Amino acid sequence: MGLGDQTPDGTANVFDADDVLFGKLRPYLAKAVRPGFGGICSTEFLVLRAVEFTPEFLRYVLLSDEFVSAVDSSTYGAKMPRANWEFIGNVRVLVPPRNEQVSITAYLDRETARVDELISKQELLIERLGEYRVALITRTVTRGLPPDAAEAAGLDPAPPLKDSGVEWLGKVPEHWDVVENRRLFDERDERSDDGDGELLTVSHLTGVTRRSEKPDVGMFMAETLEGYKRCLRGDLVINTMWAWMGAAGTASEAGLVSPSYNVYVPDSQFVLPEFLDMAYRSRRYVVGMTSESRGIWSSRLRLYPQHFLSLVTVVPPMNEQQAIVAYVADIEDRVKRMASAVRDAIERLGEYRMALVSAAVTGKIDVRRSAVDSRGGV
């Protein structure tokens, strides 16, 4: 039997409290919702008015794997695949009696809530792992290794601290140098005559990466790279407009960067590029770069060379930099593996959720028995 009626299309779709909305753009994402109130929505949503179904049961039908797969196979458009009502309106689905629809809906409400709670906990774990990584890097580039790691590396686990003289930096180990950037960096302002080279971009999420790997948000592709700035491996590159968000990092390869970026050559005998990459993407250094940025409102702040060079960088002895870089790389590898395992678990939970919905709306699960079991029956 078909799904019901669709409200007319226009520049916007109007829906009532008992209507169900289904996202026709990329239907494989399984976007279906019953708002529970009336309003107006984008025409990218189909507004379905249940005829043979309760609205709650219709929503679950639209979320079932069988329905989503059928609709997804009918889409048109390669980059922005869409489904249309002509196909969806003719999809045939099972329609149980209304009392069974109510029972199935109650069962799925309960069971999917449990799955959603598990997914939320896993997503929170990923968030906590990210926060741990950020806190760890900020700690190591301003205070050194944690005591146990420092001791294992043959370093003082509790070095005395001194006031750095910089508010955003705070106290640092007494034996570390606090160096004004104009003594540590030279600005590189070399331009490409032919535009030949790998285009690199800088964002707060990925640091310095190839344009083809991680496009920078909002960055357009110029017709030619002539006049773009050259950078070499180990150079510190700062996205002038987004320094206040931590869009900085050292280049792992030579390439070209936007003329609006600034490129700095560090003293390689004094500081490791890998240490600088961590430092200038850490929370405290972001605060420092923000404090020296100029402009009105956050989206218009700019960190110009004269202001960057007036900042300071705290520099540990070379052997300690090496120990910090190795330690953080090991921890980051562990965090990435843990986060990957958690994402896999979330994906499996999502698959289980869809399978559960599909099994219930097609009668493969006896929800009457499940209802008894949930109350402690036998």
Phi, psi and chi 1 to 4 in degrees:
 res  aa     phi    psi   chi1   chi2   chi3   chi4
   1 MET       -  148.3 -178.6  169.4  -68.9      -
   2 GLY   -72.0  176.9      -      -      -      -
   3 LEU   -85.7  -26.6  -70.0  171.2      -      -
   4 GLY   135.8 -151.8      -      -      -      -
   5 ASP  -105.1  156.9  -63.2  -30.0      -      -
   6 GLN  -116.5  137.9 -177.4 -152.1    8.1      -
   7 THR   -72.0  154.5   61.4      -      -      -
   8 PRO   -61.9  148.4  -20.0   30.8      -      -
   9 ASP   -80.5  159.1  -75.7  -24.3      -      -
  10 GLY  -168.2 -153.7      -      -      -      -
  11 THR   -71.5  -19.9   55.7      -      -      -
  12 ALA  -151.4  155.8      -      -      -      -
  13 ASN  -102.9  139.1  -76.4  -19.1      -      -
  14 VAL  -100.3  136.4  177.8      -      -      -
  15 PHE  -131.4  153.9   60.0   86.9      -      -
  16 ASP  -103.7  175.6  -67.5  -25.8      -      -
  17 ALA   -62.0  -32.9      -      -      -      -
  18 ASP   -94.8    4.3  -74.9  -24.2      -      -
  19 ASP   -78.5  159.0  -69.9  -20.1      -      -
  20 VAL  -120.3  132.3 -179.6      -      -      -
  21 LEU  -100.5  135.3  -48.3 -176.9      -      -
  22 PHE  -126.9  127.1 -179.7   78.5      -      -
  23 GLY   -74.6  114.8      -      -      -      -
  24 LYS   -85.4  -12.9   63.8 -178.0 -179.0 -179.5
  25 LEU   -85.9  125.6  176.6   62.8      -      -
  26 ARG    50.2   64.6  -63.7 -169.7 -179.0   96.8
  27 PRO   -62.6  -18.0   21.8  -32.8      -      -
  28 TYR   -62.9  -15.2   56.0   83.1      -      -
  29 LEU   -77.3   -8.3  -64.9  176.2      -      -
  30 ALA    52.9   64.8      -      -      -      -
  31 LYS  -103.7  106.1  -64.5  172.9  -68.8 -174.3
  32 ALA  -141.4  135.4      -      -      -      -
  33 VAL  -149.5  145.5   62.6      -      -      -
  34 ARG  -107.4  104.2 -178.2 -161.0  171.3 -159.6
  35 PRO   -61.2  -36.1  -22.1   33.8      -      -
  36 GLY    84.1    6.7      -      -      -      -
  37 PHE  -150.7  163.8   55.1   85.2      -      -
  38 GLY   -89.1  155.2      -      -      -      -
  39 GLY   176.2 -160.8      -      -      -      -
  40 ILE  -126.1  140.2  -61.2  174.0      -      -
  41 CYS  -136.6  169.5   65.1      -      -      -
  42 SER   -63.5  152.1  164.5      -      -      -
  43 THR   -72.6   -3.5   55.2      -      -      -
  44 GLU   -72.1  -10.1  -68.1  -64.3   -9.4      -
  45 PHE  -105.5  135.6  -74.0   95.6      -      -
  46 LEU   -85.7  133.5  -67.2  174.4      -      -
  47 VAL  -100.3  114.1 -179.9      -      -      -
  48 LEU  -108.3  133.1  -55.6  179.9      -      -
  49 ARG  -112.2  113.5 -169.1  153.8  -63.9  159.0
  50 ALA   -64.0  136.8      -      -      -      -
  51 VAL  -111.5  -55.3  175.8      -      -      -
  52 GLU   -95.5   -5.6  -60.1  -69.2  -25.0      -
  53 PHE  -113.8  160.2  -59.4  102.7      -      -
  54 THR   -77.5  149.4   64.8      -      -      -
  55 PRO   -57.4  -38.7  -25.3   34.9      -      -
  56 GLU   -65.1  -40.6  -63.1   84.3   -2.0      -
  57 PHE   -69.8  -38.5 -174.5   79.9      -      -
  58 LEU   -58.1  -40.9  173.9   58.4      -      -
  59 ARG   -59.8  -42.2 -176.5  177.9   71.9   88.7
  60 TYR   -67.1  -36.2  -80.5  122.1      -      -
  61 VAL   -59.2  -43.3  169.6      -      -      -
  62 LEU   -67.7  -19.9  -59.7  179.4      -      -
  63 LEU   -95.3   -3.9  -67.3  173.6      -      -
  64 SER   -73.1  151.2   66.9      -      -      -
  65 ASP   -63.0  -38.9 -176.0   55.0      -      -
  66 GLU   -61.5  -45.1  -71.5   84.2   -9.1      -
  67 PHE   -68.4  -47.6  177.3   79.7      -      -
  68 VAL   -60.5  -42.3  171.2      -      -      -
  69 SER   -65.1  -41.3  -63.6      -      -      -
  70 ALA   -63.7  -45.9      -      -      -      -
  71 VAL   -67.1  -40.9  172.6      -      -      -
  72 ASP   -62.2  -32.4 -170.2   45.9      -      -
  73 SER   -71.7  -12.2   67.2      -      -      -
  74 SER  -102.0    0.2   73.4      -      -      -
  75 THR   -69.0  158.9   56.5      -      -      -
  76 TYR  -128.0  150.7   59.1   93.6      -      -
  77 GLY    97.5  122.7      -      -      -      -
  78 ALA   -76.1  -50.7      -      -      -      -
  79 LYS   -80.0  -33.9  -67.2 -175.4  178.0  179.9
  80 MET  -128.7   71.2  -55.4  -78.6  -79.8      -
  81 PRO   -62.7  132.5   23.3  -33.1      -      -
  82 ARG  -128.8  152.3  -72.8  177.7  171.1   80.7
  83 ALA  -101.7  163.2      -      -      -      -
  84 ASN  -130.8  159.4   60.4   59.4      -      -
  85 TRP   -65.9  -31.4  172.2 -114.4      -      -
  86 GLU   -56.0  -39.3  -74.5   70.5   22.6      -
  87 PHE   -80.8  -50.2  179.7   87.1      -      -
  88 ILE   -59.9  -39.4  -68.1  176.1      -      -
  89 GLY   -64.3  -18.3      -      -      -      -
  90 ASN  -103.9    2.0  -71.5  -55.4      -      -
  91 VAL   -67.3  131.1  172.6      -      -      -
  92 ARG   -98.5  130.6  -59.1 -173.2   68.1   80.8
  93 VAL  -133.5  160.2  -64.9      -      -      -
  94 LEU   -75.3  139.2  -64.1  173.2      -      -
  95 VAL  -123.4   97.8 -176.0      -      -      -
  96 PRO   -74.2  164.8   25.3  -31.3      -      -
  97 PRO   -56.6  155.3  -23.7   33.8      -      -
  98 ARG   -60.9  -37.4  -71.5 -147.3  167.7 -139.6
  99 ASN   -63.7  -34.1   63.3  -36.2      -      -
 100 GLU   -73.5  -34.1  -69.8 -169.7   27.9      -
 101 GLN   -59.4  -42.4  -67.6 -177.9   34.5      -
 102 VAL   -63.4  -42.1  171.8      -      -      -
 103 SER   -65.3  -43.4  -62.6      -      -      -
 104 ILE   -64.4  -41.5  -67.9  170.5      -      -
 105 THR   -62.7  -43.7  -63.1      -      -      -
 106 ALA   -62.7  -41.1      -      -      -      -
 107 TYR   -63.2  -46.8  167.8   78.5      -      -
 108 LEU   -69.3  -36.2  -72.7  175.7      -      -
 109 ASP   -56.5  -44.5  -75.2  -12.8      -      -
 110 ARG   -69.7  -48.4 -178.1  177.5   68.1 -109.7
 111 GLU   -73.3  -39.5  -63.1  -57.2  -42.3      -
 112 THR   -69.0  -29.6   57.1      -      -      -
 113 ALA   -63.2  -38.3      -      -      -      -
 114 ARG   -65.1  -43.7  -67.4  174.6 -179.5  173.4
 115 VAL   -64.5  -44.2  175.5      -      -      -
 116 ASP   -61.5  -35.4  -69.8  -17.8      -      -
 117 GLU   -65.6  -41.5 -177.0  179.2    2.7      -
 118 LEU   -63.5  -42.0  -71.4  173.2      -      -
 119 ILE   -62.9  -41.9  -69.7  175.0      -      -
 120 SER   -61.5  -39.4  -66.0      -      -      -
 121 LYS   -66.6  -39.0  -71.1  179.9  178.1  178.4
 122 GLN   -67.7  -40.5  -62.6  -62.3  -53.3      -
 123 GLU   -64.3  -36.8  -69.7  172.5  -20.4      -
 124 LEU   -64.9  -36.4 -178.7   60.7      -      -
 125 LEU   -63.3  -42.4  176.6   55.7      -      -
 126 ILE   -61.6  -41.7  -70.3  178.7      -      -
 127 GLU   -61.7  -42.6 -176.3  179.1  -22.9      -
 128 ARG   -66.2  -37.5  -67.6  -70.8 -178.0  -93.3
 129 LEU   -62.4  -41.6  -74.1  170.9      -      -
 130 GLY   -63.1  -41.9      -      -      -      -
 131 GLU   -65.8  -38.2  -68.7  172.3   -7.5      -
 132 TYR   -63.0  -43.3  167.4   72.0      -      -
 133 ARG   -60.1  -47.5  173.6 -171.8  172.0  -82.3
 134 VAL   -62.8  -44.2  170.7      -      -      -
 135 ALA   -65.4  -38.9      -      -      -      -
 136 LEU   -63.1  -46.0  173.0   70.7      -      -
 137 ILE   -63.9  -44.9  -70.0  175.4      -      -
 138 THR   -59.8  -39.4  -63.2      -      -      -
 139 ARG   -66.9  -46.3 -163.8  -98.7 -170.7 -138.8
 140 THR   -70.6  -34.3   56.6      -      -      -
 141 VAL   -83.3   -6.8  -60.9      -      -      -
 142 THR  -121.0  -21.7   56.3      -      -      -
 143 ARG  -126.7  -13.2  -67.4  -68.2 -177.2   91.3
 144 GLY    97.9 -173.8      -      -      -      -
 145 LEU   -69.7  152.0  -67.2  173.0      -      -
 146 PRO   -57.6  152.8  -23.2   33.5      -      -
 147 PRO   -50.9  -46.5  -28.8   36.0      -      -
 148 ASP   -65.8  -39.7   54.8  -17.2      -      -
 149 ALA   -69.1  -37.9      -      -      -      -
 150 ALA   -63.8  -43.5      -      -      -      -
 151 GLU   -63.4  -40.9 -167.3  168.7    8.7      -
 152 ALA   -64.0  -28.6      -      -      -      -
 153 ALA   -90.3    4.4      -      -      -      -
 154 GLY    78.5   23.4      -      -      -      -
 155 LEU  -109.3  164.1  -58.0  171.1      -      -
 156 ASP   -66.0  118.9 -173.9  -11.5      -      -
 157 PRO   -73.3  -16.7   26.5  -33.9      -      -
 158 ALA  -141.7   67.9      -      -      -      -
 159 PRO   -68.2  145.0   27.1  -34.8      -      -
 160 PRO   -64.4  150.5   21.1  -31.1      -      -
 161 LEU  -107.0  159.4  -58.3  177.2      -      -
 162 LYS  -135.4  158.2   65.5 -179.3  178.5 -177.6
 163 ASP   -75.4  124.6 -171.5  -12.0      -      -
 164 SER   -70.1  -18.5   66.7      -      -      -
 165 GLY    82.8    4.3      -      -      -      -
 166 VAL  -123.9  123.9 -179.5      -      -      -
 167 GLU   -58.5  -46.1 -176.8  177.9   -2.2      -
 168 TRP   -73.4  -16.8   58.1  -96.3      -      -
 169 LEU   -92.8  -35.7 -170.0   53.9      -      -
 170 GLY    73.6 -149.5      -      -      -      -
 171 LYS   -84.0  146.0  -67.7 -174.9  176.3 -178.4
 172 VAL  -135.7  162.0  -62.0      -      -      -
 173 PRO   -54.1  140.6  -29.1   37.2      -      -
 174 GLU   -61.0  -32.1 -166.7  173.9   59.7      -
 175 HIS   -88.9    1.9   63.4  -69.7      -      -
 176 TRP   -87.0  149.8  -71.8   17.6      -      -
 177 ASP   -91.9  140.3  -67.4  -39.5      -      -
 178 VAL  -108.2  108.3  179.6      -      -      -
 179 VAL  -114.2  130.9 -174.5      -      -      -
 180 GLU   -67.4  137.4 -169.3  175.9   17.9      -
 181 ASN   -60.7  -28.5  -78.3   -7.8      -      -
 182 ARG   -67.9  -18.4   66.8 -177.3   69.8 -101.1
 183 ARG   -89.3  -18.0  -68.2  176.9   48.1 -148.4
 184 LEU  -102.3  -26.4 -173.4   61.8      -      -
 185 PHE  -125.7  150.9  -63.5   94.7      -      -
 186 ASP  -116.3  142.3  -69.6  -41.4      -      -
 187 GLU   -79.1  134.9 -175.6 -177.3    2.2      -
 188 ARG  -104.8  118.7 -172.8 -166.2  -60.9  -80.7
 189 ASP  -129.6   62.8 -168.8    3.5      -      -
 190 GLU  -101.8  131.3  -57.7  170.0    6.1      -
 191 ARG  -106.3  147.3  -54.3  -60.4  176.2  113.6
 192 SER   -82.3  130.6  172.0      -      -      -
 193 ASP   -82.7  -30.0  -65.3  -31.4      -      -
 194 ASP  -114.6   -6.1   54.3   12.5      -      -
 195 GLY    72.5   16.1      -      -      -      -
 196 ASP   -89.2  118.5 -175.1   24.4      -      -
 197 GLY   156.7  163.3      -      -      -      -
 198 GLU   -74.6  128.1 -174.4   70.1   44.8      -
 199 LEU   -80.3  123.7  178.5   59.8      -      -
 200 LEU  -109.5  152.0  -53.0  177.9      -      -
 201 THR  -134.5  161.4 -175.0      -      -      -
 202 VAL  -130.5  126.2 -174.2      -      -      -
 203 SER  -135.2  164.7   80.5      -      -      -
 204 HIS   -71.1  -17.7   66.5  -71.3      -      -
 205 LEU   -86.4  -38.7  -63.1  173.8      -      -
 206 THR  -120.1   -3.0   60.3      -      -      -
 207 GLY    70.2 -139.7      -      -      -      -
 208 VAL   -93.4  120.5 -178.5      -      -      -
 209 THR  -139.6  166.6   54.1      -      -      -
 210 ARG   -66.6  141.7  -68.0 -171.7  178.6 -166.3
 211 ARG   -56.4  -38.1  167.2   69.3  178.8  177.9
 212 SER   -70.9  -18.8   56.9      -      -      -
 213 GLU   -90.1  -50.6  -67.7  174.9   -5.0      -
 214 LYS  -135.8   86.5  -64.4  -75.1 -175.6  179.4
 215 PRO   -57.2  137.7  -22.6   33.2      -      -
 216 ASP   -75.9  137.0 -163.3    8.4      -      -
 217 VAL   -61.4  126.5  176.7      -      -      -
 218 GLY    81.7   -0.9      -      -      -      -
 219 MET   -85.6  127.2 -179.0  179.7  175.0      -
 220 PHE   -91.3  159.1   66.3   90.6      -      -
 221 MET   -92.6  116.4  -78.3  -65.4  -68.2      -
 222 ALA   -73.8  155.7      -      -      -      -
 223 GLU   -66.7  -30.7  -66.4 -177.7    2.5      -
 224 THR  -141.1  152.5  175.9      -      -      -
 225 LEU   -99.5   10.5  -59.1 -176.5      -      -
 226 GLU   -60.8  135.6  -68.2  179.8   11.2      -
 227 GLY    87.4   -6.5      -      -      -      -
 228 TYR   -71.3  155.1  -87.7   51.5      -      -
 229 LYS   -79.8  143.3  -68.9 -176.5  178.9  179.7
 230 ARG   -89.5  143.4  -65.2 -171.0 -176.3  -82.5
 231 CYS  -136.4  150.7   71.1      -      -      -
 232 LEU  -111.1  164.8  -60.1 -178.5      -      -
 233 ARG   -56.4  130.7 -173.5  179.1 -175.0  -82.9
 234 GLY    94.5  -10.9      -      -      -      -
 235 ASP   -69.6  145.3  -74.7   -8.0      -      -
 236 LEU   -88.5  122.6  176.9   66.5      -      -
 237 VAL  -114.8  130.8 -174.5      -      -      -
 238 ILE  -122.3  127.2  -63.1  180.0      -      -
 239 ASN   -75.8  105.0 -175.4  -31.5      -      -
 240 THR   -53.6  -40.6  -49.5      -      -      -
 241 MET   -75.8  -26.9  -69.9  178.7   58.1      -
 242 TRP  -119.5   20.9  -61.9  101.4      -      -
 243 ALA   -60.0  -32.8      -      -      -      -
 244 TRP   -66.6  -11.1   62.1  -84.2      -      -
 245 MET  -106.2    2.4  -73.5 -168.7   67.9      -
 246 GLY    90.0   23.5      -      -      -      -
 247 ALA   -81.6   81.4      -      -      -      -
 248 ALA  -154.1  161.6      -      -      -      -
 249 GLY   167.7  168.6      -      -      -      -
 250 THR   -96.1  143.3   52.8      -      -      -
 251 ALA   -77.4  132.8      -      -      -      -
 252 SER   -89.0   -3.5   59.7      -      -      -
 253 GLU  -155.5  162.7   61.1 -179.5  -47.4      -
 254 ALA   -74.6  150.8      -      -      -      -
 255 GLY  -178.9 -166.2      -      -      -      -
 256 LEU  -117.2  144.8  -58.2  177.2      -      -
 257 VAL  -131.2  162.8  -62.4      -      -      -
 258 SER   -54.7  142.9  166.3      -      -      -
 259 PRO   -60.1  -19.5  -21.6   32.4      -      -
 260 SER   -83.4   -6.7   63.9      -      -      -
 261 TYR   -84.7  166.6  -66.9  173.6      -      -
 262 ASN  -123.3  138.6  -72.0  -60.3      -      -
 263 VAL  -116.9  132.3 -178.1      -      -      -
 264 TYR  -128.2  137.5  -56.6   97.2      -      -
 265 VAL  -100.8  113.3 -175.5      -      -      -
 266 PRO   -80.9  158.9   29.2  -33.5      -      -
 267 ASP   -74.8  102.4 -174.6  -19.1      -      -
 268 SER   -67.1  -17.3   60.1      -      -      -
 269 GLN   -81.7  -10.8  -65.9 -176.4  -26.6      -
 270 PHE  -112.6  -29.4 -160.7   46.5      -      -
 271 VAL  -147.0  142.0   64.8      -      -      -
 272 LEU   -82.4  137.5  -67.6  172.9      -      -
 273 PRO   -57.0  -38.1  -24.4   34.1      -      -
 274 GLU   -64.0  -36.3  -64.5   84.9   -2.1      -
 275 PHE   -68.4  -42.2 -179.9   82.6      -      -
 276 LEU   -62.2  -39.0  -75.4  174.2      -      -
 277 ASP   -59.5  -44.1 -172.7   81.3      -      -
 278 MET   -68.4  -43.6  -68.7 -170.0  -58.6      -
 279 ALA   -61.2  -49.9      -      -      -      -
 280 TYR   -79.6    0.6  -86.3   92.2      -      -
 281 ARG  -112.0    5.9  -61.5  179.6   63.6 -150.1
 282 SER   -85.5  164.2   67.3      -      -      -
 283 ARG   -60.2  -45.5  -74.7  173.9  176.0  166.9
 284 ARG   -67.4  -40.5  -70.5 -159.2 -177.8 -177.6
 285 TYR   -69.1  -32.1  -81.5   80.6      -      -
 286 VAL   -63.2  -40.2  171.1      -      -      -
 287 VAL   -61.1  -42.2  170.7      -      -      -
 288 GLY   -62.7  -45.1      -      -      -      -
 289 MET   -65.2  -36.8  -70.7 -169.0  -70.4      -
 290 THR   -64.9  -39.4  -57.6      -      -      -
 291 SER   -64.3  -25.5   70.2      -      -      -
 292 GLU  -101.7   -0.1  -72.7  -61.3  -39.8      -
 293 SER   -76.7  152.3  -65.2      -      -      -
 294 ARG  -123.1  143.1  -61.4  -66.5 -176.7  -93.5
 295 GLY   140.7 -179.2      -      -      -      -
 296 ILE  -112.2  131.9  -57.0  173.4      -      -
 297 TRP    67.1  153.5  -50.5  114.6      -      -
 298 SER   -60.3  -39.3   59.5      -      -      -
 299 SER   -71.6  -10.2   61.8      -      -      -
 300 ARG  -112.9    5.6  -64.0 -176.1 -180.0 -179.8
 301 LEU   -69.7  142.4  -70.9  176.6      -      -
 302 ARG  -134.1  138.3  -55.6  -74.0 -169.4  -82.2
 303 LEU  -105.1  101.6 -179.7   62.2      -      -
 304 TYR   -86.6  157.7  -62.0  109.1      -      -
 305 PRO   -53.1  -44.0  -29.4   36.6      -      -
 306 GLN   -62.0  -30.7   64.2  -92.2   33.7      -
 307 HIS   -83.6  -36.2  -58.8  120.8      -      -
 308 PHE   -62.1  -43.4  168.6   76.6      -      -
 309 LEU   -69.4  -14.5  -66.7  173.2      -      -
 310 SER   -87.2  -10.0   69.7      -      -      -
 311 LEU   -74.3  174.7  -72.6  168.0      -      -
 312 VAL  -121.3  158.1  -59.8      -      -      -
 313 THR  -126.8  133.1  -61.2      -      -      -
 314 VAL   -89.6  127.9   59.0      -      -      -
 315 VAL  -123.2  112.0 -177.6      -      -      -
 316 PRO   -75.7  167.5   -8.8   24.5      -      -
 317 PRO   -57.2  153.2  -24.5   34.1      -      -
 318 MET   -57.8  -41.7 -174.0   62.2   73.7      -
 319 ASN   -64.2  -32.2   67.9  -41.8      -      -
 320 GLU   -75.0  -37.4 -161.1  163.0  -14.7      -
 321 GLN   -57.9  -44.7  -69.0 -178.6   49.6      -
 322 GLN   -61.8  -41.8  -68.0  168.1  -21.1      -
 323 ALA   -65.5  -40.4      -      -      -      -
 324 ILE   -65.2  -46.2  -71.4  170.9      -      -
 325 VAL   -60.5  -44.6  168.3      -      -      -
 326 ALA   -65.3  -42.1      -      -      -      -
 327 TYR   -63.9  -48.5  173.3   75.7      -      -
 328 VAL   -64.6  -39.2  171.9      -      -      -
 329 ALA   -60.9  -40.0      -      -      -      -
 330 ASP   -66.5  -44.3  179.6   62.0      -      -
 331 ILE   -64.9  -42.6  -64.8  -62.9      -      -
 332 GLU   -61.7  -38.2  -76.4 -167.8  -44.8      -
 333 ASP   -62.9  -41.8 -176.7   61.0      -      -
 334 ARG   -65.3  -43.2  -64.1 -176.3 -166.2 -179.7
 335 VAL   -62.5  -42.4  167.9      -      -      -
 336 LYS   -62.2  -41.8  -73.6  178.2 -178.3  177.2
 337 ARG   -65.2  -42.6  -69.3 -159.0  -55.7  -91.2
 338 MET   -64.1  -44.7  -69.5  176.8   64.0      -
 339 ALA   -63.6  -38.5      -      -      -      -
 340 SER   -63.4  -41.6  178.3      -      -      -
 341 ALA   -64.3  -39.2      -      -      -      -
 342 VAL   -67.1  -41.2  173.9      -      -      -
 343 ARG   -62.6  -38.1  -69.7 -171.2 -173.1   94.9
 344 ASP   -61.8  -41.2  -71.6  -17.6      -      -
 345 ALA   -64.8  -40.1      -      -      -      -
 346 ILE   -62.7  -41.5  -69.3  173.9      -      -
 347 GLU   -62.9  -42.2 -176.0  176.6   -8.3      -
 348 ARG   -65.9  -38.6  -71.5 -166.8  -65.2  -88.9
 349 LEU   -63.8  -39.1  -76.2  168.5      -      -
 350 GLY   -63.7  -41.1      -      -      -      -
 351 GLU   -65.0  -40.6  -67.9  169.7   -9.7      -
 352 TYR   -63.9  -40.2  169.9   72.2      -      -
 353 ARG   -60.5  -46.3 -171.6 -173.7 -166.3  -77.2
 354 MET   -65.8  -39.8  179.4  171.5  -83.3      -
 355 ALA   -64.3  -37.9      -      -      -      -
 356 LEU   -63.6  -46.0 -175.1   68.2      -      -
 357 VAL   -61.0  -45.5  170.4      -      -      -
 358 SER   -61.5  -44.4  -62.3      -      -      -
 359 ALA   -64.7  -37.2      -      -      -      -
 360 ALA   -72.7  -44.2      -      -      -      -
 361 VAL   -75.6  -14.2  -60.8      -      -      -
 362 THR  -102.9    5.6   56.5      -      -      -
 363 GLY    81.0   12.7      -      -      -      -
 364 LYS   -79.5  -15.1  -64.7  175.4 -177.1  176.1
 365 ILE  -113.5  130.9  -64.1  177.4      -      -
 366 ASP   -84.5   95.5 -173.4  -12.7      -      -
 367 VAL   -68.5  -20.0  -60.7      -      -      -
 368 ARG   -67.1  -43.7  -66.3  168.6  -60.2  179.5
 369 ARG   -65.2  -40.7  175.0   72.4 -178.3 -177.2
 370 SER   -63.7  -36.4  -61.6      -      -      -
 371 ALA   -65.2  -40.6      -      -      -      -
 372 VAL   -64.1  -45.6  171.7      -      -      -
 373 ASP   -61.5  -37.1  -69.1  -17.3      -      -
 374 SER   -68.4  -22.4   69.5      -      -      -
 375 ARG   -93.2    3.1  -66.4 -166.5  -61.3  -91.6
 376 GLY    91.7   13.6      -      -      -      -
 377 GLY   -77.8 -178.6      -      -      -      -
 378 VAL  -126.1      -  -65.7      -      -      -
